[in-house]
Amino acid sequence: MACLLAKPVVDGIERELGDTRLVRINAMSRAGGIIAMGYGVRGVPTLIVFDGEGKIVLTQVGRLSKEPVLQAVRKL
């Protein structure tokens, strides 16, 4: 159920950021599971914001909140 609740939040973030690259990964798929393990994802949904060098600047697990994500991206 949490994943379904996250979709509208992520969709809103994607709309507001426009040209910013947003990648969705299905942690339940084989490839997505490997990627998720590599970043230590332990819960779904998890949202991770990276800077231009690939460093993590924000992580949200569980209930997602749009404003912190937008603020983190705008600071980059």
Secondary structure as UniProt FT lines:
FT   HELIX           2..17
FT   TURN            18..19
FT   TURN            27..28
FT   HELIX           30..38
FT   TURN            39..40
FT   STRAND          46..50
FT   TURN            52..53
FT   STRAND          56..61
FT   HELIX           66..75
//
